[in-house]
Structure formats: structure tokens, C-alpha cells
């Protein structure tokens, strides 16, 4: 039986639209910084892509700086600033902030001064959505792009970071949304690219792929495709909880991403669950892709009040637009069988 990929919060399959846009861009010879006809053609593609992404994100009144991903975009936005964050944020944000904002039992962050704070749109582990306050200094919108509505210029958020491979674009390309004309000290020196805010020759093919993916993601969201994914997520959680009432679906009663289930099974380590499910033909993780290789309890769950033992027993299931009901039901059966086997051994 074929494997099922249920780790879309780590990365998503490359969309056909993105692949085709990248292949076409690879035939463009010029350097976008060159003034000859070939260079101008490459520059035109970069600028069209920039406008396409801004339009898809409701950020037509903002600028977009291309980076290697959300991690670099976060560093560009946060380095050298004294900003507050919460322990539920991604490591790329916590590397530059103080994790001092309180978190309630539902995973919601309490922000007292938005102008000195950064707050994620959606948590990569739990899928829990935050209400972004007007005037927020920086938001990590990486997990929410294309999955939930987002119109940057309406939010009042100053800067936002994102990464293409979370919505069907290529890996290795991301962006930072900034107010139009806003000055930033480049962390990559050596050239005047990206309006002097990020030196280095632009990755034309990846940029084209990112733009095509953003446009397609906006279309799918508008067409209600993620509502169908949410139904599959609910089917999965109901099946697991029906078999074992002690199963915890984190955040089930509050607003979450439509595709994300963080399942807690006390007494069964998350990394052991991942290995068991991998052998059964299912690709999942026990948390954020940037930290799931580290054997430790989830910092997000600890911040929400779960004890260390329970927080170490998490399995993240993140569905995608390609996920089928058959895959969800097969996973539920395999997980239940593995859980029963684990408990019989522990008895």
C-alpha cells in the first residue's frame, strides 16, 4: 500500500503551477541587476512576481523583500530590536526575542503593547490561531498563508514573514512584508538588491514559483477547499477519541488551522509514535520541523500548562489539499492498532 504524507506543516508538495512557472523562468538568461535586454526581462519577472504575491496577501500598500525563507525574513525583521514574544513562537522568532508574553491554557497569547511585540498568526504544532492586534510590530504568518484568510494591509501589522514551501511553492525562498519605503539594515551586505535591504542576486526561478503558488493558494482558499480538509481533520479526531476517551486533541474547541491536529496520548512518547507510524507508511512529526528532531517536550504545550511528561507525548497530523478520506481512515486504524499494541506491552 502506498505511503501517505500527513506532514504538510513541515512542507507541502510543489504545486503544478509553481513547477511550470519555475521551468519557464529557468529559460530566462539575464541577471535581474543587469541593464541589458536579458537582464531587464529577468527583472520584469521578479517585479511581476512581487506584485502578484502582494496582491494575494492583501498587501498592495506594502513592500516585499525576498529572502531565503521565513527564518531569514524573521532575522531581518527582528535582529537588533527589543521585542517581546511568547514561548509558543517558532525558534526563528525566539532567537531574537524574549519569550515574555503570557500564554493561556488555550494557547492564546496576551499582548499588552503590540508595537513592541511579535505574534504568530498560527502555531505550527497546534494550529491554534491568534487574533493579531492592530499596530503589531511583526507577525509570523508562515503557517496561515493560503489556509486562512489574511489581508495584510487591513490587519494593521507592520511587518510579516512567510515562506513559499508552506503553500505549495519551492523550498529556499521566503519574504518579508514591510511598510512601503520602510528602511531596514541589510543583514546580507555586498549589493543593492531588494531596494538595498537584502544583498545577493535574486533567485528568479524560485521567486516565480512562489508567486504562482501564492496565486493558486488564494484561489483554492476562495473556493472553499480547506473547508473540506477541516472535515477530514474532524473525522480523524473523532475516530481517535472514540477509541480512547483519554486522547487529547489540542485546541479542538477553539479556532485552528483547518488541517492541523496535535494528538496527545499520555504514556506514549511522540518520537516513538512517529517511528511506529513511519513503519506503517505514514509521514508525520511530533512537532515543528525545525525542532522535532530534538528529543524534548513541546515548549508550546508546556506554555499551555501541560506537564512535561504529557507534552512529550504529542503527534502532529497536518493534512493537505491532496489528502484523501481513505488516507485519514487508514491512518486512524493504524494509529489505534499501534496504540493498543504499545499499551499491551506497557501493561
Protein Blocks (a to p, Z undefined) as FASTA:
>chain_A
ZZddfbfkmpccddfklmmmmmmmmmpmbafkbcbfklmmmmmmmmmmmmmmmmmnopak
bccdddfbjklmmmmmmgopacdddfkbcfklmmmmgolaccdfkopacdfblmlcccdf
bdfklopacdddehiabdcfklmgokaccdfklnopabdcddfklnopaehiacddddeh
iacddfbghiaehhhpagcjddfklmmmmmmmmmmmmmmmmnommmmmmmmmmmmmmmmm
mmmmkbccehklmccdfkbccdddehiafklmmmmmmmnopacdfbdfklmmpgcddfkl
mmnopafklmmmcccddddfklcfklmmmmmmmmmmmmmmmmmmmZZ
